[in-house]
Every structure is written in structure tokens, then in C-alpha cells.
Amino acid sequence: MNIYRLVYYSRNHVSSDDASYETAVDDILAKSRVNNVRDNITGALLFNSGCFAQVLEGPLDKVEATFERIQQDERHSDVSLLGLDPVSQRSFPNWAMGFVGLSDADAGRFAAVGLSSGFDPSRLNGEQIHILLRDLTMEEENSF
Ligand SMILES: Cc1cc2nc3c(=O)[nH]c(=O)nc-3n(C[C@H](O)[C@H](O)[C@H](O)COP(=O)(O)O)c2cc1C
């Protein structure tokens, strides 16, 4: 089966100061995990106080249909597509939707992609976001 990888980032409208923040993120992840298992999609979502960045990988029609729904979601805006390309293998085979929350205190972790300051996905291209998420979810896997 041909697998495609889509990468985007967006402006997060779920404030990290908001008491409903955790619920909102939990809702997104719970829904994503159910839908993505159904649609044979894997990937990861990165979140900080300003932005989301997400990688979706799976069959082209399912990835496109999921991205259509995501673009219409009012929990974020300015959804910017960074890449949609065929790939030879999945980078997140074990994650229906991996999740990495980043606080500003995590700045040291950005050295992996040559970022000295905080996470600002608008300064990254699709491949850099893909590598960042892959490395961060790999750290999570290895910590179990
Ligand atoms: C940042 C973000 C990431 C999301 N990721 C996914 C995802 O990977 N898969 C998915 O099905 N929905 C995702 N959603 C939710 C969709 O926007 C939409 O609410 C959901 O797919 C609707 O599913 P339903 O038609 O089954 O109710 C995401 C939403 C946001 C804000």
C-alpha cells in the first residue's frame, strides 16, 4: 500500500493557561486515536502554548480526508501545509497519534534540529518538523 506523509503547523487556540486546556488536548487525542486506527493513520502531534505541529501518515485518501476535518477545527487556525509526499515507510508505526507537549523550559531539546531558542514551527520546514517529532516520540518509546 502506498503511504503518504503530511506535515502541517497551525496557531493553537487552546490557551495553556485555560483550565480546560488538558480536557481540550485529551479530547483531540482521544478522537484522533479512534479515527486514526480506523483509517490506518499513524503520526504525532506536538503542542506548545502557541502552536500545533502534526505529522499524519497513511493512505492518501484517508490522510486527505483527515486533514480536511482538521483544517475546519476551530481549536486552531492558520493551518499551513508544509508537505505531502509518498514515503517508503512510516516513521510512527506504533503511534495512532503520539503526543509531545512542550513547555518553554524544554528549549534544550531543540538542539537536535539546530534551534537555539523556543519552538517556533513557522521557522521550520516539513522535514525538520518530521525529524523533531520522530526524535521526541522515540525518546518517549525508549523511556517505557
Ligand atoms: C491540532 C489538531 C489535531 C487533530 N488531529 C486529528 C487526527 O489526527 N485525526 C482525527 O481524526 N482528528 C483529528 N483532529 C480532530 C478533527 O479536527 C475533528 O474534530 C475530528 O476528526 C472529527 O471526527 P468525527 O467526524 O469522527 O467526530 C485534530 C484536531 C486538532 C485541533
The ligand as a Tripos MOL2 file, in Angstrom:
@<TRIPOS>MOLECULE
LIG
   31    33     1     0     0
SMALL
NO_CHARGES

@<TRIPOS>ATOM
      1 C1         -4.4390   20.0310   16.3320 C.3       1 LIG1
      2 C2         -5.4930   19.0240   15.9860 C.ar      1 LIG1
      3 C3         -5.1290   17.7540   15.5830 C.ar      1 LIG1
      4 C4         -6.0990   16.8070   15.2250 C.ar      1 LIG1
      5 N1         -5.6980   15.5620   14.7990 N.ar      1 LIG1
      6 C5         -6.6280   14.6690   14.3910 C.ar      1 LIG1
      7 C6         -6.2430   13.3940   13.8830 C.ar      1 LIG1
      8 O1         -5.0690   13.0330   13.8020 O.2       1 LIG1
      9 N2         -7.2410   12.5420   13.4920 N.ar      1 LIG1
     10 C7         -8.5600   12.8740   13.5690 C.ar      1 LIG1
     11 O2         -9.4080   12.0650   13.1850 O.2       1 LIG1
     12 N3         -8.9380   14.0610   14.0770 N.ar      1 LIG1
     13 C8         -8.0200   14.9730   14.4820 C.ar      1 LIG1
     14 N4         -8.4160   16.1850   14.9970 N.ar      1 LIG1
     15 C9         -9.8590   16.4180   15.2150 C.3       1 LIG1
     16 C10       -10.5730   16.8320   13.9440 C.3       1 LIG1
     17 O3        -10.3880   18.2180   13.7390 O.3       1 LIG1
     18 C11       -12.0760   16.5350   14.0500 C.3       1 LIG1
     19 O4        -12.5910   17.1800   15.1960 O.3       1 LIG1
     20 C12       -12.3700   15.0580   14.1570 C.3       1 LIG1
     21 O5        -11.6070   14.3310   13.2210 O.3       1 LIG1
     22 C13       -13.8680   14.8080   13.9160 C.3       1 LIG1
     23 O6        -14.0970   13.4590   13.9740 O.3       1 LIG1
     24 P1        -15.5760   12.8600   13.8600 P.3       1 LIG1
     25 O7        -16.0850   13.2970   12.4940 O.co2     1 LIG1
     26 O8        -15.3890   11.3800   13.9720 O.co2     1 LIG1
     27 O9        -16.3620   13.4510   15.0030 O.co2     1 LIG1
     28 C14        -7.4690   17.1470   15.3300 C.ar      1 LIG1
     29 C15        -7.8200   18.4230   15.7670 C.ar      1 LIG1
     30 C16        -6.8540   19.3670   16.1000 C.ar      1 LIG1
     31 C17        -7.2620   20.7310   16.5630 C.3       1 LIG1
@<TRIPOS>BOND
     1     1     2 1
     2     2     3 ar
     3     2    30 ar
     4     3     4 ar
     5     4     5 ar
     6     4    28 ar
     7     5     6 ar
     8     6     7 ar
     9     6    13 1
    10     7     8 2
    11     7     9 ar
    12     9    10 ar
    13    10    11 2
    14    10    12 ar
    15    12    13 ar
    16    13    14 ar
    17    14    15 1
    18    14    28 ar
    19    15    16 1
    20    16    17 1
    21    16    18 1
    22    18    19 1
    23    18    20 1
    24    20    21 1
    25    20    22 1
    26    22    23 1
    27    23    24 1
    28    24    25 2
    29    24    26 1
    30    24    27 1
    31    28    29 ar
    32    29    30 ar
    33    30    31 1
@<TRIPOS>SUBSTRUCTURE
     1 LIG1         1 GROUP 0 **** ****
